Amino acid sequence: MVKSWNDMVDEAKAQTTAVTPAQAHQSLQDNRDALLIDVRDAESVPQDQRSPDTVMISLGYLPMRADLEVPEQLRDPRLADRSRQVIVT
C-alpha cells in the first residue's frame, strides 16, 4: 500500500519534538555542536536579520542536502552526522 502525504507527515511528526524559541536557544547554549537551520529562502531574509550561527538551507533543498545517497557536491557535510542535534526554524 502506498503511503499518503498525511501518513508521511504523521510519521515525521511522531519522530520530532517541537520546542519553543526559548528552549531552542537553551539547547544551542547547552550543546555547542547543535545545528540551527533556517529553512526560509536566503534571498527573502535580509543579511542583518540572520544569526551568524544559523545555517540557511531552503526547505525545498533540505532533504537533498541531508541525503547521504546523493552525490557529495549536493550534500551539506554539516548534516552527515546523524547523532548531531538539529533545530529547524
Secondary structure, 3 states (H helix, E strand, C coil): CCCCHHHHHHHHHHCCCCCCHHHHHHHHHHCCCCEEEECCCHHHCCHHHCCCCEEECCCCCHHHHHCCCCCHHHCCHHHCCCCCCEEEC
